[in-house]
Amino acid sequence: MSRIWNAVTATKNALGNVLFLLIIGAIAATVFFSDALQVPERGALILNPKGVLVEQRRLVDPLAEVLGTGGASETRLRDVLEALDMAVGDPRITHVVLDLEKLRGGSIAALLEVGNALDEVRASGKPVYAFAPSYTQAQYLLAAHADKVYLDARGLDPLGPVFLSGLGVFPMFYRSALDRFHVRVHVFRAGLYKSAVEPWERDDMSATTRAETETWLGTLWKVYSERIADRRGLERAALGTYSDTYPALLKAVEDPNDVALDAGLVDSVLTPDEWNDHLTQTVGGPLQSGNSISMDDYLSATRAPLPVVAEPGAGRIAVLTLAGMILDGRQPPGTIGSDSALQLIERARQDESVHALVVRVDTPGGSASAAEDVRVGLESLQNAGKPVVVSMSGTAASGGYWLASTANRIFASEATLTGSIGTFITFPTINESLAALGINRDGVGTTPLAGGLDPLRGLNPMLAEALEASVGHTYLRFTSLVARGRNLDSASVEALAQGRVFTGSTALDVGLIDALGGLDDAVASAAQLAGVSDYHVIHLERELSARDRLLRELSRVSLSLGLATSETARDTAATLGSTFGHLAADAGMLARLAGSAANATGPALYAQCLSCNVRL
């Protein structure tokens, strides 16, 4: 048997090595035999984002990319905005064509920023067109910014041409399952609205959380609906009717596309020949290399091969992106590691050419201690005379707001989710599970607290008191920082705390942020605070190891050469991700939060909002 197993292992390793060599060969062929990318003298920019719009891409193993196990594809928001910004001033780009079929979603805030950039393209006199067999909510939020929105007559989407299902928050609840296995998750929290702990305490959403979630979720949907109504010249009430009566509208027509046409959501339904005729009139023919260029190719062809050196005497405004769950220590891209962030902050502090720092935040929070470490690092930069301005993306809640709380200024999108000022600790015990199996634990200790951190025993009453006090102290630290950073009295902060979640527009009204705006607005504000008018923007990023750089390049090439799993397979994975994947993700979060008690250092304090990562 061992010989058979060794043979299987050897075969697996050999196949992996062969695949790795094939990808290396593909990279070599791409580098040495492909022609240099050229922007057509007159043509269209094809804006074709893939996967999910993110602030920072994860580092994905290329083998996982090829096999389709690396998760959903990701497109960096900054790349999309950069391509559109360059297209505005590039005389070679005469049009922008939206190819959104492979866009899987993103935060409303991120999509709105792309929409604003598309508005700038149109304002420069360059038309924007969208053409697709159907549109999801995320895709349509971008398509609505086009001069014309077209449907492919061949489309046969089972959900119809433009499916606007609305927003929802539906967390998993585990109380009955935990009871069945005699597992006890003891919860200590500060914040009436800190709903992150409800999955362990209940089997449904509490009335308090339901009412509060309905408020901010309704505001988000209003932002979404108003943007579409404004760009399409529709009444917002008409969009509500469209969504509320969508099944009836589909039943009432022979051609599903008529539903979107009648609602004014699309301008025409075109056959491929009609679409090509339209392109012939605008860019001289069907989209091809001679009259169009994709977003990635456009960026590769127009970006400087080396970092741009600022003019003598010009200052620099640094941008630091913090995206993902906040954790202690060093973490890979797509996760905020306190040590990783502090290393970059220190680089900005020591660099005399950097006059200010803009922190781009997209996180629902995480470790309270890690958030405080990052905040202290940012404050050290402020103490060194360099202003810190925070630019909030889709989410900057709980720990995300903690690290931003004492910045000089805070900007957010109207669709940002922020606040959630509160903390919690979870501590699981499985002594009852063991007892049901006839296993018991007993012994003696030198003090009443001895063995109190052992999850195999019941919760020590004295430890429970200590944890309750710790949560209270941490909550007080959090609210005190907000009071100091936002120049509010403690009573005003308490009225905004308790775990309440706010959209960016509401946060502005109550004083948790300074202004609504995007990254560019934050950069301009940082420059103004630093007293510089001539400056260059740089992005602080952790230097990848040689191995990580190779992995990223392998991943990019595997995608560009079509070696990665097909989009259809990715769609299937994404669909499974929305069902079984959510269960796995929630269960993983349960294990991470509750399981922290099993660490040698004991349970961890969290400042996290589990329901704040709303994505279209």
C-alpha positions in Angstrom: 0.0 0.0 0.0 2.8 2.4 0.9 4.4 1.8 -2.6 1.1 2.7 -4.3 0.7 5.8 -2.2 4.3 6.9 -3.0 3.6 6.4 -6.7 0.5 8.5 -6.5 2.4 11.3 -4.7 5.3 11.1 -7.2 2.8 11.3 -10.1 1.1 14.3 -8.6 4.4 16.2 -8.0 5.5 15.4 -11.5 2.3 16.8 -13.0 2.6 19.9 -10.9 6.2 20.4 -12.1 5.2 19.9 -15.7 2.4 22.5 -15.4 4.7 24.9 -13.7 7.3 24.6 -16.5 4.5 25.1 -19.1 3.5 28.4 -17.5 7.2 29.5 -17.3 7.5 28.7 -21.0 4.4 30.7 -21.7 5.8 33.7 -19.8 9.1 33.4 -21.8 7.1 33.2 -25.1 5.1 36.3 -24.0 8.2 38.3 -23.1 10.5 37.4 -26.0 8.1 36.7 -29.0 5.1 39.0 -28.5 5.0 42.4 -30.2 5.1 45.5 -28.2 1.7 46.8 -27.3 0.5 49.7 -29.4 -2.4 52.1 -28.7 -4.3 52.6 -32.0 -4.0 56.0 -33.6 -7.8 56.3 -33.4 -9.8 53.8 -31.4 -11.8 52.7 -28.5 -10.7 51.8 -25.0 -12.5 48.6 -24.0 -13.1 48.7 -20.3 -13.4 45.1 -19.4 -12.9 44.6 -15.6 -12.9 40.9 -14.5 -14.1 39.5 -11.2 -14.6 41.7 -8.2 -13.5 45.3 -8.0 -11.1 45.5 -5.0 -8.8 48.1 -3.4 -5.9 45.6 -3.2 -5.6 42.2 -5.0 -4.8 39.1 -3.2 -1.7 37.1 -4.0 -3.0 34.0 -5.8 -1.1 30.8 -6.5 -0.9 30.4 -10.3 -1.7 26.7 -10.1 -4.8 27.5 -8.1 -5.6 30.1 -10.9 -5.3 27.4 -13.6 -7.3 24.9 -11.6 -10.0 27.4 -10.7 -9.5 27.0 -6.9 -8.0 30.5 -6.3 -11.3 32.2 -5.7 -12.9 34.9 -7.8 -10.8 37.0 -10.1 -10.1 40.5 -8.9 -9.6 43.8 -10.7 -7.9 46.7 -8.8 -10.1 49.8 -8.6 -7.1 52.0 -9.0 -6.3 50.4 -12.3 -9.7 51.1 -13.7 -9.7 54.7 -12.6 -6.2 55.2 -14.0 -7.2 53.9 -17.4 -10.2 56.1 -17.6 -8.3 59.1 -16.4 -5.6 58.6 -19.0 -8.2 58.1 -21.7 -9.7 61.5 -21.0 -6.5 63.3 -22.1 -5.4 60.8 -24.7 -6.3 62.0 -28.3 -5.9 58.4 -29.6 -8.8 57.2 -27.5 -12.0 58.5 -29.1 -14.6 56.2 -27.4 -15.0 53.9 -24.4 -16.8 50.6 -24.8 -18.0 48.9 -21.6 -17.5 45.1 -21.7 -18.9 44.2 -18.3 -19.8 40.5 -18.8 -17.0 39.3 -16.6 -17.5 41.9 -13.8 -18.8 40.0 -10.8 -19.3 42.8 -8.4 -17.8 45.3 -5.9 -18.9 47.7 -3.2 -21.4 50.4 -4.2 -18.8 53.0 -3.3 -16.2 51.5 -5.6 -18.6 51.2 -8.5 -19.7 54.8 -8.0 -16.1 56.0 -8.3 -15.9 54.2 -11.6 -19.2 55.8 -12.6 -17.8 59.2 -11.7 -14.7 58.5 -13.9 -17.0 57.5 -16.8 -18.8 60.8 -16.4 -15.5 62.6 -16.8 -14.9 60.7 -20.0 -18.3 61.8 -21.4 -17.6 65.4 -20.2 -14.4 65.4 -22.3 -16.5 64.7 -25.4 -15.8 61.0 -25.7 -18.9 58.8 -26.0 -19.3 55.8 -23.8 -21.3 52.7 -24.9 -22.3 49.5 -23.1 -23.2 46.3 -24.9 -24.1 43.0 -23.2 -26.6 40.1 -23.3 -27.8 41.1 -19.8 -26.8 43.2 -16.8 -26.4 42.3 -13.1 -26.9 45.1 -10.5 -23.2 45.8 -10.4 -22.8 45.8 -14.1 -25.8 48.0 -14.6 -24.6 50.6 -12.1 -21.6 51.2 -14.5 -23.6 50.8 -17.7 -26.1 53.5 -16.5 -23.2 56.0 -16.9 -22.9 55.3 -20.6 -24.3 57.5 -23.4 -26.1 54.5 -24.8 -26.9 51.1 -23.2 -27.5 48.3 -25.6 -28.7 44.7 -25.1 -27.4 41.8 -27.3 -30.4 40.3 -29.0 -29.0 36.8 -28.4 -29.2 37.2 -24.7 -31.0 34.4 -22.8 -30.3 35.1 -19.2 -32.8 33.2 -17.0 -33.0 36.2 -14.7 -33.9 38.5 -17.6 -32.2 41.5 -19.2 -31.6 43.8 -16.2 -32.0 42.1 -12.9 -32.3 44.6 -10.0 -33.0 42.4 -7.0 -32.1 45.0 -4.3 -29.8 44.7 -1.3 -29.9 42.2 1.5 -28.0 41.1 4.7 -28.7 37.5 5.6 -26.1 36.2 8.1 -26.0 32.6 9.3 -27.1 31.8 12.8 -25.7 28.8 14.8 -27.3 28.8 18.2 -29.3 25.6 17.7 -26.4 23.8 16.0 -24.1 24.7 18.9 -26.7 23.5 21.4 -27.0 20.2 19.5 -23.3 19.6 20.0 -23.3 21.0 23.6 -20.9 23.8 22.6 -21.1 27.1 24.5 -19.8 30.3 23.0 -19.7 32.9 25.8 -20.0 36.4 24.5 -18.8 39.6 26.0 -19.6 42.7 24.1 -19.9 46.5 24.5 -22.5 47.9 22.1 -26.2 47.3 22.0 -26.0 47.2 18.2 -22.9 45.1 18.0 -24.6 42.4 16.0 -21.4 40.5 15.2 -22.0 38.2 18.2 -25.6 37.4 17.4 -24.8 34.3 15.3 -23.6 32.5 18.5 -26.4 33.8 20.7 -29.5 33.4 18.5 -31.2 31.6 15.7 -32.5 34.8 14.1 -31.7 38.5 13.8 -32.8 40.5 16.8 -35.4 43.2 16.5 -32.8 45.9 17.4 -30.4 44.7 14.7 -33.2 44.3 12.1 -34.4 47.8 12.6 -30.9 49.3 12.5 -29.8 47.3 9.4 -33.0 48.2 7.5 -32.1 51.9 8.1 -28.6 51.8 6.6 -29.4 49.2 4.0 -32.3 51.4 2.8 -30.0 54.4 2.6 -27.6 52.3 0.4 -30.3 51.2 -1.9 -31.5 54.8 -2.2 -28.0 55.9 -3.2 -27.9 53.1 -5.8 -31.4 53.9 -7.2 -30.9 57.7 -7.3 -27.7 57.3 -9.2 -29.3 55.1 -11.9 -32.4 57.3 -12.0 -30.3 60.4 -12.5 -28.1 59.0 -15.2 -31.0 57.4 -17.1 -33.4 60.3 -16.7 -35.9 58.2 -14.7 -38.0 58.6 -11.6 -36.7 56.7 -8.6 -40.2 55.5 -7.9 -40.3 53.9 -11.3 -37.2 51.9 -10.5 -38.8 50.7 -7.3 -41.9 49.6 -9.2 -39.6 47.8 -11.7 -38.0 45.7 -9.0 -41.1 45.2 -7.0 -43.2 43.9 -10.0 -40.4 42.4 -12.0 -41.9 38.8 -12.3 -45.2 40.2 -13.4 -43.5 42.5 -16.0 -41.7 39.5 -17.4 -44.9 37.5 -17.7 -46.6 40.3 -19.6 -44.2 40.5 -22.5 -43.3 38.1 -25.3 -39.6 39.2 -25.4 -38.0 39.7 -22.0 -35.8 42.5 -23.4 -39.0 44.6 -23.8 -39.2 44.9 -20.0 -35.9 46.8 -19.9 -36.8 48.8 -22.9 -40.2 49.8 -21.6 -38.6 50.8 -18.3 -36.0 53.0 -20.0 -33.1 51.0 -18.6 -31.7 50.3 -22.1 -31.8 52.2 -25.3 -31.9 49.5 -27.9 -31.7 45.7 -28.5 -29.1 45.0 -31.2 -28.1 42.0 -33.1 -24.3 41.4 -33.4 -24.4 42.8 -37.0 -26.3 45.9 -35.9 -23.7 46.4 -33.1 -20.9 46.0 -35.6 -22.6 48.5 -37.9 -22.7 51.0 -35.0 -19.0 50.4 -34.3 -18.2 50.9 -37.9 -19.8 54.4 -37.8 -17.9 55.3 -34.6 -14.5 53.6 -34.6 -14.3 52.3 -38.1 -15.4 48.7 -37.7 -15.8 45.8 -35.3 -13.5 46.0 -32.2 -10.1 44.6 -33.1 -6.5 45.3 -32.5 -6.4 48.1 -35.1 -9.2 50.2 -33.6 -9.4 49.3 -30.0 -7.4 48.2 -26.9 -8.3 46.5 -23.7 -7.9 48.1 -20.4 -5.0 45.9 -19.2 -3.1 46.4 -22.6 -3.8 50.1 -22.5 -2.3 50.4 -19.0 0.8 48.3 -20.1 1.3 50.4 -23.1 1.0 53.8 -21.4 2.5 53.4 -18.0 6.0 54.4 -17.5 8.4 51.4 -17.3 10.0 52.9 -14.2 8.5 55.0 -11.4 8.1 58.6 -12.3 10.6 60.8 -10.6 9.2 64.0 -9.2 10.4 67.4 -10.5 13.1 69.0 -8.4 11.5 70.8 -5.5 8.2 69.0 -5.9 6.9 67.1 -2.9 5.2 63.8 -2.7 1.9 62.7 -1.2 2.0 59.0 -0.3 -1.0 56.7 -0.5 -1.3 53.6 1.7 -4.0 51.1 0.9 -5.3 49.1 3.9 -7.8 46.5 2.7 -9.2 43.3 4.2 -9.6 42.0 7.7 -7.3 43.6 10.3 -5.0 41.1 11.9 -1.9 41.2 14.1 1.6 40.7 12.7 2.6 40.5 9.0 0.0 39.6 6.5 -0.2 39.1 2.7 -1.8 41.6 0.3 -5.6 41.7 0.7 -5.3 41.5 4.5 -4.3 44.3 6.9 -1.4 43.1 9.0 -0.4 45.5 11.8 3.3 44.9 11.3 3.0 45.1 7.5 1.2 48.5 7.7 3.6 49.9 10.4 6.6 49.1 8.2 5.1 51.2 5.3 4.0 54.0 7.7 7.6 54.2 9.0 8.9 54.4 5.5 6.7 57.5 4.9 7.8 59.0 8.2 11.5 58.7 7.3 11.2 59.8 3.7 11.8 63.6 3.8 10.2 64.0 0.3 6.8 62.7 1.6 4.8 65.6 3.0 1.6 63.8 3.8 -0.1 60.4 3.9 -3.5 59.4 2.5 -4.7 56.1 3.9 -7.2 54.3 1.7 -9.3 52.1 4.0 -11.6 49.2 3.0 -12.2 46.9 6.0 -14.9 45.7 8.3 -12.4 45.6 11.1 -10.9 42.8 13.0 -8.3 42.7 15.8 -8.7 45.7 18.1 -5.1 45.5 19.2 -3.9 45.5 15.5 -6.2 48.5 14.7 -4.7 50.4 17.6 -1.2 49.6 16.6 -1.9 51.0 13.1 -3.6 54.1 14.5 -0.6 54.8 16.8 1.7 54.5 13.8 -0.4 57.0 11.9 -0.4 59.3 14.9 3.4 59.1 15.1 3.5 60.4 11.5 1.2 63.3 12.5 3.5 64.1 15.4 6.4 64.3 12.9 4.5 67.1 11.2 3.0 65.1 8.3 -0.8 65.2 8.0 -2.8 62.0 7.7 -6.0 62.0 5.7 -8.2 58.9 5.5 -10.1 58.0 2.3 -12.8 55.4 3.1 -13.9 53.1 0.3 -16.8 50.6 0.5 -16.3 49.8 4.2 -14.4 51.4 7.1 -16.2 50.1 10.1 -15.4 49.1 13.6 -11.6 48.5 13.6 -11.5 50.3 10.3 -13.0 53.4 12.0 -10.8 52.9 15.0 -7.5 53.3 13.0 -9.0 56.3 11.2 -10.5 58.0 14.2 -7.6 60.4 15.0 -6.6 61.3 11.4 -6.5 65.0 10.4 -9.4 64.6 8.0 -11.7 61.8 6.9 -13.3 61.5 3.5 -15.9 58.9 2.6 -18.3 58.0 -0.2 -22.0 58.5 0.3 -22.2 54.7 0.1 -19.4 53.9 2.5 -20.4 51.8 5.6 -18.6 53.1 8.7 -19.0 53.6 12.4 -19.8 50.3 14.3 -18.0 51.7 17.3 -18.0 48.7 19.7 -16.0 45.7 20.8 -16.5 42.1 21.7 -14.8 38.9 22.9 -16.0 35.3 22.3 -14.9 32.4 24.4 -16.0 28.9 23.5 -16.1 26.0 26.0 -16.7 22.3 25.1 -16.8 20.7 28.5 -20.5 19.8 28.0 -19.6 18.1 24.7 -17.0 16.0 26.4 -19.3 15.2 29.2 -21.9 13.9 26.8 -19.2 11.5 25.6 -18.3 10.5 29.2 -15.2 12.6 29.3 -14.6 15.0 32.2 -11.8 17.2 33.3 -10.8 17.9 36.9 -7.9 19.0 39.0 -6.4 21.7 41.3 -4.7 25.0 40.8 -2.8 27.5 43.0 -5.3 30.3 42.3 -9.0 30.6 41.5 -8.0 31.7 37.9 -5.7 28.7 37.3 -6.8 26.8 34.2 -9.4 29.5 33.4 -8.3 29.8 29.7 -8.9 26.1 29.1 -11.9 25.7 26.7 -12.2 22.0 27.8 -13.5 23.3 31.2 -16.5 25.3 31.9 -16.2 29.1 32.0 -14.5 30.3 35.2 -16.8 32.9 36.8 -13.8 35.1 37.8 -12.5 34.9 34.2 -15.9 36.0 32.9 -15.7 39.1 35.2 -12.2 39.9 33.9 -13.3 39.5 30.2 -16.3 41.7 30.8 -14.1 44.4 32.4 -11.6 44.1 29.5 -14.4 44.7 26.9 -15.6 47.7 28.9 -12.1 49.2 29.0 -11.5 48.6 25.3 -14.8 50.2 24.5 -14.0 53.2 26.6 -10.6 53.5 24.8 -12.4 53.4 21.4 -15.0 56.0 22.3 -12.3 58.3 23.9 -10.2 58.2 20.7 -13.3 59.1 18.7 -14.1 62.0 21.0 -10.5 63.3 20.7 -10.2 62.7 17.0 -13.6 64.2 16.1 -13.6 66.9 18.7 -16.8 65.6 20.3 -17.8 65.3 23.9 -18.3 61.8 25.4 -22.1 62.1 25.5 -22.2 62.8 21.7 -19.9 59.9 21.0 -22.0 57.5 23.0 -25.0 58.5 21.0 -23.2 57.5 17.9 -21.5 54.4 19.3 -22.9 51.2 20.7 -22.1 49.5 17.4 -24.3 51.6 15.2 -23.5 51.5 11.5 -23.7 54.6 9.3 -23.5 55.3 5.6 -21.1 57.9 4.5 -23.8 60.5 4.0 -25.2 59.9 7.5 -21.7 59.9 9.0 -21.1 63.3 7.6 -24.3 64.6 9.2 -23.4 63.3 12.6 -19.7 64.4 12.5 -17.9 61.1 12.1 -16.3 62.2 8.8 -15.3 65.6 7.4 -16.5 65.4 3.8 -17.8 63.2 1.0 -15.3 62.5 -1.7 -13.0 60.0 -3.3 -9.3 59.3 -3.2 -8.4 62.3 -5.4 -10.3 64.6 -3.0 -8.4 63.1 -0.1 -5.1 63.6 -1.8 -5.9 67.2 -2.6 -6.8 67.8 1.0 -3.6 66.2 2.3 -1.6 68.4 0.0 -3.5 71.5 1.2 -2.9 70.5 4.9 0.8 70.0 4.1 1.0 73.3 2.4 2.3 72.0 -1.0 0.9 72.8 -4.4 3.4 71.1 -6.6 3.4 67.4 -5.7 3.5 63.9 -7.1 1.4 61.0 -5.8 3.2 57.7 -4.8 1.6 54.5 -3.6 3.3 52.7 -0.7 3.3 49.0 -1.2 5.0 46.2 0.5 7.9 44.9 -1.5 7.1 41.4 -2.7 9.6 38.7 -2.3 11.1 37.2 -5.5 8.8 34.2 -5.1 5.7 36.4 -4.6 6.7 38.5 -7.7 7.0 35.4 -9.7 3.7 34.1 -8.5 1.9 37.3 -9.4 3.5 37.3 -12.9 2.6 33.7 -13.4 -1.0 34.5 -12.3 -1.2 37.4 -14.7 0.2 35.5 -17.7 -2.0 32.4 -17.0 -5.1 34.7 -17.2 -3.9 36.6 -20.3 -3.0 33.5 -22.2 -6.2 31.7 -21.3 -4.5 29.0 -19.2 -6.7 29.7 -16.2 -10.0 28.1 -15.7 -12.8 29.4 -17.9 -15.0 32.2 -16.8 -17.9 29.7 -17.0 -16.2 27.6 -14.4 -15.5 30.7 -12.3 -19.2 31.6 -12.6 -20.1 28.2 -11.3 -17.7 28.6 -8.4 -19.1 32.1 -7.7 -22.7 30.7 -7.7 -21.6 28.0 -5.2 -19.8 30.7 -3.3 -23.1 32.6 -2.8 -24.6 29.5 -1.2 -22.3 27.0 0.3 -19.5 29.4 0.2 -21.2 31.8 2.5 -21.8 29.0 4.9 -18.1 28.1 4.8 -17.0 31.7 5.1 -19.3 32.3 8.1 -18.2 29.1 9.7 -14.6 30.1 9.1 -15.2 33.4 10.8 -16.9 31.6 13.7 -13.8 29.4 14.1 -11.4 32.4 13.8 -13.2 34.6 16.3 -14.3 32.0 18.8 -11.2 29.9 18.4 -9.0 32.8 19.4 -9.6 31.7 23.0 -7.5 28.6 22.4 -4.4 30.6 21.7 -1.7 30.5 24.3 -2.2 34.3 24.9 -5.9 33.8 25.5 -9.0 35.3 23.8 -8.7 38.3 21.6 -10.6 41.6 21.5 -12.3 42.3 18.3 -13.7 45.5 16.7 -15.4 44.1 13.7 -18.7 44.4 11.8 -19.6 41.1 10.2 -22.6 42.6 8.2 -20.8 45.6 6.8 -19.2 44.0 3.7 -22.2 44.7 1.4 -21.3 44.0 -2.2 -23.4 44.1 -5.3 
